[in-house]
């Protein structure tokens, strides 16, 4: 792990500490890590959606499907993670 030192105005630090405490996190470091992880996940989602939209446009033009098997796997995982589990099924 790498250490990053940042400077915040006191009001911002108070906010960050309160958010960390309110979410049951160990402190500001864990809170900032959670924010960055959420931003990374959001960016990955946006990129996947853009690739999927491009694939739909390509298919509509009659071009070959530009999505890789990994793209389809990631898309399937995203869709399945949003589906509620049915009784008697596993959501693993």
PyMOL Python script that loads the backbone (N, CA, C, O; Angstrom):
from pymol import cmd

cmd.read_pdbstr("""\
ATOM      1  N   UNK A   1       0.853  -1.171   0.000  1.00  0.00           N
ATOM      2  CA  UNK A   1       0.000   0.000   0.000  1.00  0.00           C
ATOM      3  C   UNK A   1       0.897   1.232   0.000  1.00  0.00           C
ATOM      4  O   UNK A   1       1.981   1.229   0.583  1.00  0.00           O
ATOM      5  N   UNK A   2       0.432   2.271  -0.656  1.00  0.00           N
ATOM      6  CA  UNK A   2       1.174   3.526  -0.772  1.00  0.00           C
ATOM      7  C   UNK A   2       0.495   4.578   0.094  1.00  0.00           C
ATOM      8  O   UNK A   2      -0.731   4.595   0.213  1.00  0.00           O
ATOM      9  N   UNK A   3       1.277   5.439   0.686  1.00  0.00           N
ATOM     10  CA  UNK A   3       0.742   6.523   1.504  1.00  0.00           C
ATOM     11  C   UNK A   3       0.644   7.782   0.661  1.00  0.00           C
ATOM     12  O   UNK A   3       1.570   8.124  -0.074  1.00  0.00           O
ATOM     13  N   UNK A   4      -0.481   8.465   0.773  1.00  0.00           N
ATOM     14  CA  UNK A   4      -0.712   9.723   0.071  1.00  0.00           C
ATOM     15  C   UNK A   4      -1.089  10.765   1.108  1.00  0.00           C
ATOM     16  O   UNK A   4      -2.026  10.570   1.882  1.00  0.00           O
ATOM     17  N   UNK A   5      -0.367  11.857   1.123  1.00  0.00           N
ATOM     18  CA  UNK A   5      -0.679  12.926   2.061  1.00  0.00           C
ATOM     19  C   UNK A   5      -1.459  13.995   1.320  1.00  0.00           C
ATOM     20  O   UNK A   5      -1.040  14.453   0.257  1.00  0.00           O
ATOM     21  N   UNK A   6      -2.599  14.395   1.882  1.00  0.00           N
ATOM     22  CA  UNK A   6      -3.403  15.454   1.269  1.00  0.00           C
ATOM     23  C   UNK A   6      -3.693  16.532   2.301  1.00  0.00           C
ATOM     24  O   UNK A   6      -3.687  16.279   3.506  1.00  0.00           O
ATOM     25  N   UNK A   7      -3.943  17.713   1.818  1.00  0.00           N
ATOM     26  CA  UNK A   7      -4.279  18.836   2.682  1.00  0.00           C
ATOM     27  C   UNK A   7      -5.739  19.187   2.440  1.00  0.00           C
ATOM     28  O   UNK A   7      -6.170  19.375   1.302  1.00  0.00           O
ATOM     29  N   UNK A   8      -6.489  19.271   3.532  1.00  0.00           N
ATOM     30  CA  UNK A   8      -7.914  19.610   3.456  1.00  0.00           C
ATOM     31  C   UNK A   8      -8.214  20.781   4.381  1.00  0.00           C
ATOM     32  O   UNK A   8      -7.593  20.917   5.435  1.00  0.00           O
ATOM     33  N   UNK A   9      -9.155  21.618   3.996  1.00  0.00           N
ATOM     34  CA  UNK A   9      -9.644  22.617   4.949  1.00  0.00           C
ATOM     35  C   UNK A   9     -10.286  21.885   6.136  1.00  0.00           C
ATOM     36  O   UNK A   9     -10.783  20.769   5.984  1.00  0.00           O
ATOM     37  N   UNK A  10     -10.273  22.505   7.292  1.00  0.00           N
ATOM     38  CA  UNK A  10     -10.779  21.860   8.504  1.00  0.00           C
ATOM     39  C   UNK A  10     -12.224  21.387   8.349  1.00  0.00           C
ATOM     40  O   UNK A  10     -12.571  20.297   8.803  1.00  0.00           O
ATOM     41  N   UNK A  11     -13.067  22.202   7.708  1.00  0.00           N
ATOM     42  CA  UNK A  11     -14.472  21.812   7.533  1.00  0.00           C
ATOM     43  C   UNK A  11     -14.589  20.531   6.707  1.00  0.00           C
ATOM     44  O   UNK A  11     -15.439  19.685   6.986  1.00  0.00           O
ATOM     45  N   UNK A  12     -13.736  20.389   5.692  1.00  0.00           N
ATOM     46  CA  UNK A  12     -13.761  19.188   4.868  1.00  0.00           C
ATOM     47  C   UNK A  12     -13.321  17.967   5.680  1.00  0.00           C
ATOM     48  O   UNK A  12     -13.913  16.893   5.566  1.00  0.00           O
ATOM     49  N   UNK A  13     -12.295  18.137   6.488  1.00  0.00           N
ATOM     50  CA  UNK A  13     -11.830  17.035   7.324  1.00  0.00           C
ATOM     51  C   UNK A  13     -12.921  16.602   8.297  1.00  0.00           C
ATOM     52  O   UNK A  13     -13.125  15.406   8.505  1.00  0.00           O
ATOM     53  N   UNK A  14     -13.615  17.552   8.888  1.00  0.00           N
ATOM     54  CA  UNK A  14     -14.718  17.235   9.801  1.00  0.00           C
ATOM     55  C   UNK A  14     -15.791  16.446   9.058  1.00  0.00           C
ATOM     56  O   UNK A  14     -16.325  15.468   9.582  1.00  0.00           O
ATOM     57  N   UNK A  15     -16.105  16.873   7.838  1.00  0.00           N
ATOM     58  CA  UNK A  15     -17.100  16.169   7.027  1.00  0.00           C
ATOM     59  C   UNK A  15     -16.651  14.735   6.744  1.00  0.00           C
ATOM     60  O   UNK A  15     -17.422  13.792   6.926  1.00  0.00           O
ATOM     61  N   UNK A  16     -15.402  14.572   6.297  1.00  0.00           N
ATOM     62  CA  UNK A  16     -14.873  13.253   5.955  1.00  0.00           C
ATOM     63  C   UNK A  16     -14.885  12.337   7.180  1.00  0.00           C
ATOM     64  O   UNK A  16     -15.283  11.176   7.087  1.00  0.00           O
ATOM     65  N   UNK A  17     -14.453  12.856   8.312  1.00  0.00           N
ATOM     66  CA  UNK A  17     -14.451  12.052   9.533  1.00  0.00           C
ATOM     67  C   UNK A  17     -15.871  11.637   9.921  1.00  0.00           C
ATOM     68  O   UNK A  17     -16.100  10.499  10.328  1.00  0.00           O
ATOM     69  N   UNK A  18     -16.818  12.563   9.793  1.00  0.00           N
ATOM     70  CA  UNK A  18     -18.217  12.245  10.127  1.00  0.00           C
ATOM     71  C   UNK A  18     -18.768  11.190   9.177  1.00  0.00           C
ATOM     72  O   UNK A  18     -19.472  10.276   9.607  1.00  0.00           O
ATOM     73  N   UNK A  19     -18.458  11.306   7.897  1.00  0.00           N
ATOM     74  CA  UNK A  19     -18.916  10.317   6.920  1.00  0.00           C
ATOM     75  C   UNK A  19     -18.334   8.945   7.223  1.00  0.00           C
ATOM     76  O   UNK A  19     -19.040   7.938   7.166  1.00  0.00           O
ATOM     77  N   UNK A  20     -17.057   8.908   7.543  1.00  0.00           N
ATOM     78  CA  UNK A  20     -16.406   7.637   7.866  1.00  0.00           C
ATOM     79  C   UNK A  20     -17.064   6.998   9.085  1.00  0.00           C
ATOM     80  O   UNK A  20     -17.378   5.807   9.075  1.00  0.00           O
ATOM     81  N   UNK A  21     -17.266   7.783  10.118  1.00  0.00           N
ATOM     82  CA  UNK A  21     -17.896   7.265  11.339  1.00  0.00           C
ATOM     83  C   UNK A  21     -19.318   6.798  11.060  1.00  0.00           C
ATOM     84  O   UNK A  21     -19.728   5.730  11.516  1.00  0.00           O
ATOM     85  N   UNK A  22     -20.064   7.595  10.314  1.00  0.00           N
ATOM     86  CA  UNK A  22     -21.454   7.254  10.001  1.00  0.00           C
ATOM     87  C   UNK A  22     -21.589   5.990   9.169  1.00  0.00           C
ATOM     88  O   UNK A  22     -22.626   5.329   9.216  1.00  0.00           O
ATOM     89  N   UNK A  23     -20.563   5.645   8.414  1.00  0.00           N
ATOM     90  CA  UNK A  23     -20.602   4.440   7.578  1.00  0.00           C
ATOM     91  C   UNK A  23     -19.899   3.259   8.227  1.00  0.00           C
ATOM     92  O   UNK A  23     -19.761   2.197   7.620  1.00  0.00           O
ATOM     93  N   UNK A  24     -19.453   3.451   9.468  1.00  0.00           N
ATOM     94  CA  UNK A  24     -18.804   2.359  10.180  1.00  0.00           C
ATOM     95  C   UNK A  24     -17.400   2.055   9.677  1.00  0.00           C
ATOM     96  O   UNK A  24     -16.916   0.933   9.823  1.00  0.00           O
ATOM     97  N   UNK A  25     -16.751   3.039   9.092  1.00  0.00           N
ATOM     98  CA  UNK A  25     -15.402   2.846   8.572  1.00  0.00           C
ATOM     99  C   UNK A  25     -14.380   3.244   9.632  1.00  0.00           C
ATOM    100  O   UNK A  25     -14.696   3.977  10.570  1.00  0.00           O
ATOM    101  N   UNK A  26     -13.160   2.758   9.474  1.00  0.00           N
ATOM    102  CA  UNK A  26     -12.109   2.988  10.467  1.00  0.00           C
ATOM    103  C   UNK A  26     -11.657   4.448  10.526  1.00  0.00           C
ATOM    104  O   UNK A  26     -11.136   4.891  11.550  1.00  0.00           O
ATOM    105  N   UNK A  27     -11.848   5.190   9.452  1.00  0.00           N
ATOM    106  CA  UNK A  27     -11.428   6.583   9.468  1.00  0.00           C
ATOM    107  C   UNK A  27     -11.436   7.183   8.081  1.00  0.00           C
ATOM    108  O   UNK A  27     -11.935   6.579   7.131  1.00  0.00           O
ATOM    109  N   UNK A  28     -10.881   8.376   7.971  1.00  0.00           N
ATOM    110  CA  UNK A  28     -10.865   9.069   6.688  1.00  0.00           C
ATOM    111  C   UNK A  28     -10.223   8.269   5.565  1.00  0.00           C
ATOM    112  O   UNK A  28     -10.692   8.318   4.428  1.00  0.00           O
ATOM    113  N   UNK A  29      -9.177   7.546   5.859  1.00  0.00           N
ATOM    114  CA  UNK A  29      -8.499   6.767   4.826  1.00  0.00           C
ATOM    115  C   UNK A  29      -9.441   5.736   4.205  1.00  0.00           C
ATOM    116  O   UNK A  29      -9.516   5.617   2.982  1.00  0.00           O
ATOM    117  N   UNK A  30     -10.152   4.997   5.043  1.00  0.00           N
ATOM    118  CA  UNK A  30     -11.102   4.002   4.508  1.00  0.00           C
ATOM    119  C   UNK A  30     -12.235   4.666   3.750  1.00  0.00           C
ATOM    120  O   UNK A  30     -12.703   4.133   2.744  1.00  0.00           O
ATOM    121  N   UNK A  31     -12.680   5.818   4.217  1.00  0.00           N
ATOM    122  CA  UNK A  31     -13.753   6.543   3.523  1.00  0.00           C
ATOM    123  C   UNK A  31     -13.290   6.964   2.130  1.00  0.00           C
ATOM    124  O   UNK A  31     -14.013   6.774   1.152  1.00  0.00           O
ATOM    125  N   UNK A  32     -12.095   7.531   2.037  1.00  0.00           N
ATOM    126  CA  UNK A  32     -11.581   7.957   0.736  1.00  0.00           C
ATOM    127  C   UNK A  32     -11.343   6.751  -0.180  1.00  0.00           C
ATOM    128  O   UNK A  32     -11.585   6.839  -1.384  1.00  0.00           O
ATOM    129  N   UNK A  33     -10.878   5.637   0.370  1.00  0.00           N
ATOM    130  CA  UNK A  33     -10.707   4.422  -0.425  1.00  0.00           C
ATOM    131  C   UNK A  33     -12.055   3.953  -0.983  1.00  0.00           C
ATOM    132  O   UNK A  33     -12.142   3.534  -2.137  1.00  0.00           O
ATOM    133  N   UNK A  34     -13.104   4.027  -0.156  1.00  0.00           N
ATOM    134  CA  UNK A  34     -14.437   3.623  -0.610  1.00  0.00           C
ATOM    135  C   UNK A  34     -14.942   4.542  -1.721  1.00  0.00           C
ATOM    136  O   UNK A  34     -15.554   4.074  -2.681  1.00  0.00           O
ATOM    137  N   UNK A  35     -14.692   5.846  -1.598  1.00  0.00           N
ATOM    138  CA  UNK A  35     -15.098   6.786  -2.644  1.00  0.00           C
ATOM    139  C   UNK A  35     -14.375   6.498  -3.957  1.00  0.00           C
ATOM    140  O   UNK A  35     -14.984   6.513  -5.027  1.00  0.00           O
ATOM    141  N   UNK A  36     -13.076   6.235  -3.865  1.00  0.00           N
ATOM    142  CA  UNK A  36     -12.295   5.960  -5.071  1.00  0.00           C
ATOM    143  C   UNK A  36     -12.736   4.647  -5.703  1.00  0.00           C
ATOM    144  O   UNK A  36     -12.842   4.555  -6.926  1.00  0.00           O
ATOM    145  N   UNK A  37     -12.996   3.629  -4.883  1.00  0.00           N
ATOM    146  CA  UNK A  37     -13.462   2.339  -5.406  1.00  0.00           C
ATOM    147  C   UNK A  37     -14.799   2.510  -6.122  1.00  0.00           C
ATOM    148  O   UNK A  37     -15.018   1.914  -7.176  1.00  0.00           O
ATOM    149  N   UNK A  38     -15.696   3.324  -5.553  1.00  0.00           N
ATOM    150  CA  UNK A  38     -16.996   3.575  -6.191  1.00  0.00           C
ATOM    151  C   UNK A  38     -16.807   4.321  -7.511  1.00  0.00           C
ATOM    152  O   UNK A  38     -17.500   4.034  -8.487  1.00  0.00           O
ATOM    153  N   UNK A  39     -15.884   5.268  -7.549  1.00  0.00           N
ATOM    154  CA  UNK A  39     -15.617   6.006  -8.789  1.00  0.00           C
ATOM    155  C   UNK A  39     -15.041   5.078  -9.857  1.00  0.00           C
ATOM    156  O   UNK A  39     -15.392   5.189 -11.032  1.00  0.00           O
ATOM    157  N   UNK A  40     -14.164   4.169  -9.454  1.00  0.00           N
ATOM    158  CA  UNK A  40     -13.603   3.202 -10.399  1.00  0.00           C
ATOM    159  C   UNK A  40     -14.694   2.302 -10.971  1.00  0.00           C
ATOM    160  O   UNK A  40     -14.737   2.050 -12.175  1.00  0.00           O
ATOM    161  N   UNK A  41     -15.568   1.825 -10.100  1.00  0.00           N
ATOM    162  CA  UNK A  41     -16.663   0.955 -10.538  1.00  0.00           C
ATOM    163  C   UNK A  41     -17.592   1.712 -11.488  1.00  0.00           C
ATOM    164  O   UNK A  41     -18.038   1.155 -12.492  1.00  0.00           O
ATOM    165  N   UNK A  42     -17.884   2.968 -11.179  1.00  0.00           N
ATOM    166  CA  UNK A  42     -18.733   3.789 -12.037  1.00  0.00           C
ATOM    167  C   UNK A  42     -18.082   4.002 -13.403  1.00  0.00           C
ATOM    168  O   UNK A  42     -18.757   3.918 -14.429  1.00  0.00           O
ATOM    169  N   UNK A  43     -16.778   4.277 -13.425  1.00  0.00           N
ATOM    170  CA  UNK A  43     -16.074   4.479 -14.689  1.00  0.00           C
ATOM    171  C   UNK A  43     -16.100   3.205 -15.519  1.00  0.00           C
ATOM    172  O   UNK A  43     -16.321   3.258 -16.729  1.00  0.00           O
ATOM    173  N   UNK A  44     -15.877   2.064 -14.883  1.00  0.00           N
ATOM    174  CA  UNK A  44     -15.930   0.778 -15.600  1.00  0.00           C
ATOM    175  C   UNK A  44     -17.322   0.559 -16.191  1.00  0.00           C
ATOM    176  O   UNK A  44     -17.452   0.086 -17.320  1.00  0.00           O
ATOM    177  N   UNK A  45     -18.354   0.901 -15.433  1.00  0.00           N
ATOM    178  CA  UNK A  45     -19.731   0.753 -15.912  1.00  0.00           C
ATOM    179  C   UNK A  45     -19.979   1.644 -17.124  1.00  0.00           C
ATOM    180  O   UNK A  45     -20.575   1.206 -18.109  1.00  0.00           O
ATOM    181  N   UNK A  46     -19.524   2.886 -17.055  1.00  0.00           N
ATOM    182  CA  UNK A  46     -19.711   3.808 -18.179  1.00  0.00           C
ATOM    183  C   UNK A  46     -18.998   3.301 -19.429  1.00  0.00           C
ATOM    184  O   UNK A  46     -19.541   3.374 -20.531  1.00  0.00           O
ATOM    185  N   UNK A  47     -17.787   2.790 -19.257  1.00  0.00           N
ATOM    186  CA  UNK A  47     -17.032   2.266 -20.398  1.00  0.00           C
ATOM    187  C   UNK A  47     -17.715   1.040 -20.995  1.00  0.00           C
ATOM    188  O   UNK A  47     -17.780   0.899 -22.216  1.00  0.00           O
ATOM    189  N   UNK A  48     -18.224   0.156 -20.145  1.00  0.00           N
ATOM    190  CA  UNK A  48     -18.917  -1.037 -20.627  1.00  0.00           C
ATOM    191  C   UNK A  48     -20.193  -0.641 -21.375  1.00  0.00           C
ATOM    192  O   UNK A  48     -20.487  -1.195 -22.435  1.00  0.00           O
ATOM    193  N   UNK A  49     -20.947   0.308 -20.831  1.00  0.00           N
ATOM    194  CA  UNK A  49     -22.170   0.766 -21.496  1.00  0.00           C
ATOM    195  C   UNK A  49     -21.852   1.389 -22.857  1.00  0.00           C
ATOM    196  O   UNK A  49     -22.591   1.185 -23.819  1.00  0.00           O
ATOM    197  N   UNK A  50     -20.758   2.146 -22.939  1.00  0.00           N
ATOM    198  CA  UNK A  50     -20.371   2.761 -24.209  1.00  0.00           C
ATOM    199  C   UNK A  50     -19.986   1.688 -25.227  1.00  0.00           C
ATOM    200  O   UNK A  50     -20.359   1.786 -26.396  1.00  0.00           O
ATOM    201  N   UNK A  51     -19.247   0.671 -24.797  1.00  0.00           N
ATOM    202  CA  UNK A  51     -18.877  -0.423 -25.701  1.00  0.00           C
ATOM    203  C   UNK A  51     -20.120  -1.177 -26.170  1.00  0.00           C
ATOM    204  O   UNK A  51     -20.219  -1.544 -27.341  1.00  0.00           O
ATOM    205  N   UNK A  52     -21.064  -1.408 -25.267  1.00  0.00           N
ATOM    206  CA  UNK A  52     -22.293  -2.122 -25.619  1.00  0.00           C
ATOM    207  C   UNK A  52     -23.122  -1.306 -26.607  1.00  0.00           C
ATOM    208  O   UNK A  52     -23.649  -1.848 -27.578  1.00  0.00           O
ATOM    209  N   UNK A  53     -23.235   0.001 -26.355  1.00  0.00           N
ATOM    210  CA  UNK A  53     -23.991   0.863 -27.276  1.00  0.00           C
ATOM    211  C   UNK A  53     -23.333   0.867 -28.658  1.00  0.00           C
ATOM    212  O   UNK A  53     -24.021   0.831 -29.678  1.00  0.00           O
ATOM    213  N   UNK A  54     -22.004   0.912 -28.684  1.00  0.00           N
ATOM    214  CA  UNK A  54     -21.294   0.852 -29.955  1.00  0.00           C
ATOM    215  C   UNK A  54     -21.526  -0.468 -30.668  1.00  0.00           C
ATOM    216  O   UNK A  54     -21.651  -0.506 -31.891  1.00  0.00           O
ATOM    217  N   UNK A  55     -21.582  -1.550 -29.900  1.00  0.00           N
ATOM    218  CA  UNK A  55     -21.829  -2.871 -30.489  1.00  0.00           C
ATOM    219  C   UNK A  55     -23.226  -2.934 -31.098  1.00  0.00           C
ATOM    220  O   UNK A  55     -23.410  -3.492 -32.179  1.00  0.00           O
ATOM    221  N   UNK A  56     -24.200  -2.369 -30.412  1.00  0.00           N
ATOM    222  CA  UNK A  56     -25.571  -2.357 -30.944  1.00  0.00           C
ATOM    223  C   UNK A  56     -25.614  -1.586 -32.257  1.00  0.00           C
ATOM    224  O   UNK A  56     -26.238  -2.027 -33.222  1.00  0.00           O
ATOM    225  N   UNK A  57     -24.946  -0.429 -32.292  1.00  0.00           N
ATOM    226  CA  UNK A  57     -24.921   0.353 -33.532  1.00  0.00           C
ATOM    227  C   UNK A  57     -24.240  -0.432 -34.649  1.00  0.00           C
ATOM    228  O   UNK A  57     -24.701  -0.409 -35.790  1.00  0.00           O
ATOM    229  N   UNK A  58     -23.153  -1.122 -34.335  1.00  0.00           N
ATOM    230  CA  UNK A  58     -22.440  -1.923 -35.343  1.00  0.00           C
ATOM    231  C   UNK A  58     -23.329  -3.043 -35.868  1.00  0.00           C
ATOM    232  O   UNK A  58     -23.387  -3.276 -37.075  1.00  0.00           O
ATOM    233  N   UNK A  59     -24.014  -3.731 -34.976  1.00  0.00           N
ATOM    234  CA  UNK A  59     -24.890  -4.843 -35.384  1.00  0.00           C
ATOM    235  C   UNK A  59     -26.032  -4.309 -36.253  1.00  0.00           C
ATOM    236  O   UNK A  59     -26.406  -4.932 -37.246  1.00  0.00           O
ATOM    237  N   UNK A  60     -26.582  -3.154 -35.872  1.00  0.00           N
ATOM    238  CA  UNK A  60     -27.667  -2.559 -36.665  1.00  0.00           C
ATOM    239  C   UNK A  60     -27.194  -2.189 -38.078  1.00  0.00           C
ATOM    240  O   UNK A  60     -27.979  -2.220 -39.025  1.00  0.00           O
ATOM    241  N   UNK A  61     -25.909  -1.838 -38.213  1.00  0.00           N
ATOM    242  CA  UNK A  61     -25.351  -1.516 -39.537  1.00  0.00           C
ATOM    243  C   UNK A  61     -25.001  -2.784 -40.310  1.00  0.00           C
ATOM    244  O   UNK A  61     -24.703  -2.718 -41.503  1.00  0.00           O
ATOM    245  N   UNK A  62     -25.034  -3.933 -39.646  1.00  0.00           N
ATOM    246  CA  UNK A  62     -24.661  -5.182 -40.289  1.00  0.00           C
ATOM    247  C   UNK A  62     -23.191  -5.519 -40.143  1.00  0.00           C
ATOM    248  O   UNK A  62     -22.704  -6.463 -40.766  1.00  0.00           O
ATOM    249  N   UNK A  63     -22.474  -4.750 -39.320  1.00  0.00           N
ATOM    250  CA  UNK A  63     -21.060  -5.023 -39.062  1.00  0.00           C
ATOM    251  C   UNK A  63     -20.939  -6.171 -38.064  1.00  0.00           C
ATOM    252  O   UNK A  63     -21.900  -6.483 -37.362  1.00  0.00           O
ATOM    253  N   UNK A  64     -19.772  -6.798 -37.996  1.00  0.00           N
ATOM    254  CA  UNK A  64     -19.568  -7.855 -37.004  1.00  0.00           C
ATOM    255  C   UNK A  64     -19.653  -7.293 -35.583  1.00  0.00           C
ATOM    256  O   UNK A  64     -19.370  -6.120 -35.342  1.00  0.00           O
ATOM    257  N   UNK A  65     -20.042  -8.145 -34.671  1.00  0.00           N
ATOM    258  CA  UNK A  65     -20.149  -7.761 -33.262  1.00  0.00           C
ATOM    259  C   UNK A  65     -18.747  -7.478 -32.714  1.00  0.00           C
ATOM    260  O   UNK A  65     -17.906  -8.376 -32.688  1.00  0.00           O
ATOM    261  N   UNK A  66     -18.484  -6.233 -32.272  1.00  0.00           N
ATOM    262  CA  UNK A  66     -17.148  -5.897 -31.802  1.00  0.00           C
ATOM    263  C   UNK A  66     -16.879  -6.257 -30.338  1.00  0.00           C
ATOM    264  O   UNK A  66     -15.770  -6.042 -29.848  1.00  0.00           O
ATOM    265  N   UNK A  67     -17.870  -6.797 -29.639  1.00  0.00           N
ATOM    266  CA  UNK A  67     -17.664  -7.126 -28.227  1.00  0.00           C
ATOM    267  C   UNK A  67     -16.892  -8.429 -28.093  1.00  0.00           C
ATOM    268  O   UNK A  67     -17.129  -9.397 -28.816  1.00  0.00           O
ATOM    269  N   UNK A  68     -15.965  -8.424 -27.149  1.00  0.00           N
ATOM    270  CA  UNK A  68     -15.172  -9.622 -26.871  1.00  0.00           C
ATOM    271  C   UNK A  68     -15.945 -10.528 -25.917  1.00  0.00           C
ATOM    272  O   UNK A  68     -16.915 -10.091 -25.296  1.00  0.00           O
ATOM    273  N   UNK A  69     -15.524 -11.786 -25.795  1.00  0.00           N
ATOM    274  CA  UNK A  69     -16.153 -12.667 -24.804  1.00  0.00           C
ATOM    275  C   UNK A  69     -16.059 -12.090 -23.395  1.00  0.00           C
ATOM    276  O   UNK A  69     -16.975 -12.265 -22.592  1.00  0.00           O
ATOM    277  N   UNK A  70     -14.959 -11.402 -23.090  1.00  0.00           N
ATOM    278  CA  UNK A  70     -14.814 -10.791 -21.767  1.00  0.00           C
ATOM    279  C   UNK A  70     -15.834  -9.671 -21.574  1.00  0.00           C
ATOM    280  O   UNK A  70     -16.386  -9.518 -20.484  1.00  0.00           O
ATOM    281  N   UNK A  71     -16.092  -8.880 -22.636  1.00  0.00           N
ATOM    282  CA  UNK A  71     -17.126  -7.838 -22.556  1.00  0.00           C
ATOM    283  C   UNK A  71     -18.480  -8.451 -22.223  1.00  0.00           C
ATOM    284  O   UNK A  71     -19.202  -7.951 -21.361  1.00  0.00           O
ATOM    285  N   UNK A  72     -18.820  -9.543 -22.916  1.00  0.00           N
ATOM    286  CA  UNK A  72     -20.107 -10.205 -22.682  1.00  0.00           C
ATOM    287  C   UNK A  72     -20.183 -10.765 -21.271  1.00  0.00           C
ATOM    288  O   UNK A  72     -21.236 -10.698 -20.636  1.00  0.00           O
ATOM    289  N   UNK A  73     -19.070 -11.324 -20.765  1.00  0.00           N
ATOM    290  CA  UNK A  73     -19.045 -11.868 -19.404  1.00  0.00           C
ATOM    291  C   UNK A  73     -19.274 -10.746 -18.393  1.00  0.00           C
ATOM    292  O   UNK A  73     -20.062 -10.900 -17.460  1.00  0.00           O
ATOM    293  N   UNK A  74     -18.580  -9.609 -18.582  1.00  0.00           N
ATOM    294  CA  UNK A  74     -18.747  -8.480 -17.669  1.00  0.00           C
ATOM    295  C   UNK A  74     -20.163  -7.946 -17.709  1.00  0.00           C
ATOM    296  O   UNK A  74     -20.737  -7.611 -16.673  1.00  0.00           O
ATOM    297  N   UNK A  75     -20.731  -7.865 -18.907  1.00  0.00           N
ATOM    298  CA  UNK A  75     -22.103  -7.385 -19.051  1.00  0.00           C
ATOM    299  C   UNK A  75     -23.073  -8.329 -18.349  1.00  0.00           C
ATOM    300  O   UNK A  75     -23.978  -7.891 -17.639  1.00  0.00           O
ATOM    301  N   UNK A  76     -22.874  -9.631 -18.555  1.00  0.00           N
ATOM    302  CA  UNK A  76     -23.738 -10.617 -17.900  1.00  0.00           C
ATOM    303  C   UNK A  76     -23.633 -10.512 -16.379  1.00  0.00           C
ATOM    304  O   UNK A  76     -24.646 -10.595 -15.685  1.00  0.00           O
ATOM    305  N   UNK A  77     -22.435 -10.331 -15.861  1.00  0.00           N
ATOM    306  CA  UNK A  77     -22.262 -10.196 -14.417  1.00  0.00           C
ATOM    307  C   UNK A  77     -22.996  -8.970 -13.894  1.00  0.00           C
ATOM    308  O   UNK A  77     -23.621  -9.017 -12.834  1.00  0.00           O
ATOM    309  N   UNK A  78     -22.918  -7.868 -14.643  1.00  0.00           N
ATOM    310  CA  UNK A  78     -23.619  -6.647 -14.227  1.00  0.00           C
ATOM    311  C   UNK A  78     -25.129  -6.864 -14.185  1.00  0.00           C
ATOM    312  O   UNK A  78     -25.794  -6.471 -13.227  1.00  0.00           O
ATOM    313  N   UNK A  79     -25.660  -7.489 -15.222  1.00  0.00           N
ATOM    314  CA  UNK A  79     -27.106  -7.718 -15.288  1.00  0.00           C
ATOM    315  C   UNK A  79     -27.539  -8.655 -14.166  1.00  0.00           C
ATOM    316  O   UNK A  79     -28.526  -8.392 -13.479  1.00  0.00           O
ATOM    317  N   UNK A  80     -26.806  -9.740 -13.983  1.00  0.00           N
ATOM    318  CA  UNK A  80     -27.178 -10.704 -12.956  1.00  0.00           C
ATOM    319  C   UNK A  80     -27.055 -10.124 -11.557  1.00  0.00           C
ATOM    320  O   UNK A  80     -27.823 -10.500 -10.671  1.00  0.00           O
ATOM    321  N   UNK A  81     -26.120  -9.230 -11.336  1.00  0.00           N
ATOM    322  CA  UNK A  81     -25.948  -8.639 -10.005  1.00  0.00           C
ATOM    323  C   UNK A  81     -27.102  -7.702  -9.668  1.00  0.00           C
ATOM    324  O   UNK A  81     -27.310  -7.373  -8.500  1.00  0.00           O
ATOM    325  N   UNK A  82     -27.851  -7.272 -10.676  1.00  0.00           N
ATOM    326  CA  UNK A  82     -28.996  -6.384 -10.451  1.00  0.00           C
ATOM    327  C   UNK A  82     -30.316  -7.138 -10.305  1.00  0.00           C
ATOM    328  O   UNK A  82     -31.332  -6.543  -9.945  1.00  0.00           O
ATOM    329  N   UNK A  83     -30.308  -8.446 -10.583  1.00  0.00           N
ATOM    330  CA  UNK A  83     -31.531  -9.235 -10.515  1.00  0.00           C
ATOM    331  C   UNK A  83     -31.748  -9.750  -9.104  1.00  0.00           C
ATOM    332  O   UNK A  83     -30.812 -10.259  -8.487  1.00  0.00           O
ATOM    333  N   UNK A  84     -32.967  -9.631  -8.576  1.00  0.00           N
ATOM    334  CA  UNK A  84     -33.232 -10.231  -7.268  1.00  0.00           C
ATOM    335  C   UNK A  84     -33.166 -11.751  -7.373  1.00  0.00           C
ATOM    336  O   UNK A  84     -33.547 -12.325  -8.393  1.00  0.00           O
ATOM    337  N   UNK A  85     -32.688 -12.392  -6.328  1.00  0.00           N
ATOM    338  CA  UNK A  85     -32.608 -13.846  -6.328  1.00  0.00           C
ATOM    339  C   UNK A  85     -33.998 -14.442  -6.237  1.00  0.00           C
ATOM    340  O   UNK A  85     -34.850 -13.942  -5.502  1.00  0.00           O
ATOM    341  N   UNK A  86     -34.225 -15.506  -6.982  1.00  0.00           N
ATOM    342  CA  UNK A  86     -35.482 -16.224  -6.907  1.00  0.00           C
ATOM    343  C   UNK A  86     -35.378 -17.239  -5.790  1.00  0.00           C
ATOM    344  O   UNK A  86     -34.275 -17.679  -5.468  1.00  0.00           O
ATOM    345  N   UNK A  87     -36.507 -17.630  -5.180  1.00  0.00           N
ATOM    346  CA  UNK A  87     -36.452 -18.652  -4.145  1.00  0.00           C
ATOM    347  C   UNK A  87     -35.848 -19.939  -4.721  1.00  0.00           C
ATOM    348  O   UNK A  87     -36.222 -20.398  -5.800  1.00  0.00           O
ATOM    349  N   UNK A  88     -34.907 -20.497  -3.967  1.00  0.00           N
ATOM    350  CA  UNK A  88     -34.299 -21.757  -4.383  1.00  0.00           C
ATOM    351  C   UNK A  88     -33.123 -21.584  -5.310  1.00  0.00           C
ATOM    352  O   UNK A  88     -32.561 -22.572  -5.784  1.00  0.00           O
ATOM    353  N   UNK A  89     -32.724 -20.309  -5.590  1.00  0.00           N
ATOM    354  CA  UNK A  89     -31.553 -20.086  -6.441  1.00  0.00           C
ATOM    355  C   UNK A  89     -30.465 -19.424  -5.626  1.00  0.00           C
ATOM    356  O   UNK A  89     -30.720 -18.805  -4.593  1.00  0.00           O
ATOM    357  N   UNK A  90     -29.269 -19.566  -6.106  1.00  0.00           N
ATOM    358  CA  UNK A  90     -28.118 -18.984  -5.434  1.00  0.00           C
ATOM    359  C   UNK A  90     -27.686 -17.751  -6.217  1.00  0.00           C
ATOM    360  O   UNK A  90     -27.768 -17.747  -7.445  1.00  0.00           O
ATOM    361  N   UNK A  91     -27.225 -16.695  -5.527  1.00  0.00           N
ATOM    362  CA  UNK A  91     -26.758 -15.501  -6.200  1.00  0.00           C
ATOM    363  C   UNK A  91     -25.245 -15.407  -6.107  1.00  0.00           C
ATOM    364  O   UNK A  91     -24.713 -14.324  -5.866  1.00  0.00           O
ATOM    365  N   UNK A  92     -24.545 -16.510  -6.291  1.00  0.00           N
ATOM    366  CA  UNK A  92     -23.096 -16.477  -6.181  1.00  0.00           C
ATOM    367  C   UNK A  92     -22.418 -16.104  -7.455  1.00  0.00           C
ATOM    368  O   UNK A  92     -21.190 -16.038  -7.504  1.00  0.00           O
TER     369      UNK A  92
END
""", "prot")
cmd.dss("prot")
cmd.show_as("cartoon", "prot")
cmd.util.cbc("prot")
cmd.orient("prot")
